[in-house]
Structure formats: structure tokens, C-alpha cells
Amino acid sequence: MLRRRGLALFATLTLIAVALAGCMPGAGRTWNGPDPVRTIPFKGLGAWWDVWDWSPTFTGGSAPQDLADVDRLAAAGVQTLYIQTATYRHPDDVLDPTLLKAIVRRAHLRNMKVVGWYLPQFLDVEVDIRRLSAITGLGVDGIGIDIEATDNADVADRTDKLMAEVRFLRALHPDVPMAAIPVTPIIWEQLNRSWWPNFPYRELSRYMDAWMPMAYWSYRRAGSFPEWGDPYLYTAESVTRLRTLTGRPNLPVHPIGGEGTGMTVDDAARMAIAASDTGAIGGSVYDDRITPQAVYPALGFMRRAQVK
């Protein structure tokens, strides 16, 4: 069974390679972990937009965020905008590309980096690779791979597809900064081990330039395991556990806190202190639209000038 699955993936990826022009710039290169130059876009203070925030196509013309919000973020000290470029809920590989490119240009004019991100389903390798690869044509500074979907209930196959997609993307785009955006290992390794057992932390760390764990303490406060509702504890443990699981004590980690609704200045300060104490490369809160503007000064302690 495993051999047949591996052969099927190989055949699929071969077809994709031909479709994508048959040129693999990174073919033959070895990957041994984060590159310090490619890690740069993920450093410092970030902010997150998903397709509900900015895409007129996806929201039926009612997207609440626009170019003026890029200016607002720059004024608040945000250094990288993380923007969702597509969704499995819509057939386009890139939503509103003209507007998206304008957002990227505006951010660059305001001395901000832009990282495009996408949530693959790990069902159709070709679709996932096509959409992630399309991000590189938008003028962004990096790619973020949101790793949480359970649409593929076969965990072993889901893992195979994740690694096949990452290896292929790295061979196709060897110099593009790439970050993994996984669920915090506190959940996967302790609170809900059935979500993604045997996650390939060490193997994946060979290809990623940064890790951005989703460490939303608000979920713990509002639901089960309230003992994890402390922003400092949840952030710090997310960083240190990732380094242990990957076997890389200096792994570049940028924790994502939140969610932003109801976040206080004290929450932001405790997250920022945890990022500093653990040597994180920065931090951010999901997502900008629901994050109180009053917390950005406290989050500012995670700006690139303040982090290692």
C-alpha cells in the first residue's frame, strides 16, 4: 500500500513538473535547515489578513480591509503583512490578483515585507502545489504554508502529501523564503494527539526557513484546558517545544498569538516578553481586523530592531 501510494505521488509530481515548464532550479540541491537570509521576511512584528479581510471576490464586494489599512499597519510599526492569496473554498488559484499586487506594492512602499500564505487541503497535490507556487508571481517576499487541514482523514497519506508538496516547492523555488505555519505542538503532542500524530517535525525542518506556530491562548481561555490561557506560557512553550521536536535549538520561530478579539495590552505584553525570553525572531496576532489597535505598541517589542 505504501509503495503504491508513493508511486502515485511520484507520477503526479512528474506531471506537475512538466506542466510547470519542466525546470527545477533546485534539483539536486540538499536542504539542511533554515537559511539566515531567507529567514529575514519572517522576522519582527507581523499582521495577518485572510480572504475575508481583503478579497472583494470572496466577500461579494464587502471586504473590510483595503490599501489604507496597509498604511495604518505601517504607522503602527508592523514590518510584515501576511496575506492569504487563495482558498479551497474558491476555484481561483489567486484571488483578485490586480488588487493583491497593489497591496504588495503599497506595503513595499511603506518598507514592509509581504508573505503570501495558503491553507492546503492535502487532498490534491497538484492543486496545492499550483496555488502555493502561484504566490511567487505576486512580488511577495516569501511563502507561508498553513498546516492544519484534516480534510484528508488518512494521516499517513496527509503527511506524505505534505512532504511531497514541500520538497517539490523547494526544488521549484529554491531561493524563495518559506515558513511552516503549524498548529502549536502543545495541541498536537499533548492536548489533541489525534489531530496529526507522528507529525514530521524533523524532516520538515530541513526545508523551512522559519516556523510560525498558531498559539491562540484565547481558545484555551474560552474552552477546554484553561490552564493554557496565559499568553506568556502558551507562547513560550510553543517556541521551546518546536525547537525540541525539530532537534534544532536555534530554530527560527515566530509565534502567532491571539486570536485578537478581546486581546488586552497586558496580553500583548506577556506575549512579547515570552518571545523575547525564548529568543523568538518576532511575533504576530491573528488577525489584524479583530485585533484592538491599542495593543500594537506593546506588540512593537517584537519588531526586528528588538529581536535577535
Secondary structure, DSSP 4 states (H G I P E B T S, - for coil): -HHHHHHHHHHHHHHHHHHTTS--TTTT----S--TTTTGGGSEEEEEE-HHHH-HHHHTS--S--HHHHHHHHHTT--EEEEE---TTSS-SSSSHHHHHHHHHHHHHTT-EEEEEE---SS-HHHHHHHHHHGGGGT-SEEEEEE---SS--HHHHHHHHHHHHHHHHHHSTTS-EEEEEBPHHIIIII-TTSSTT--HHHHHTT-SEE--B--HHHHHHSS-GGG--HHHHHHHHHHHHHHHHT-TT--B--EEE--TT--HHHHHHHHHHHHHTT-SEEEEE-GGGS-GGGHHHHGGGSGGG--
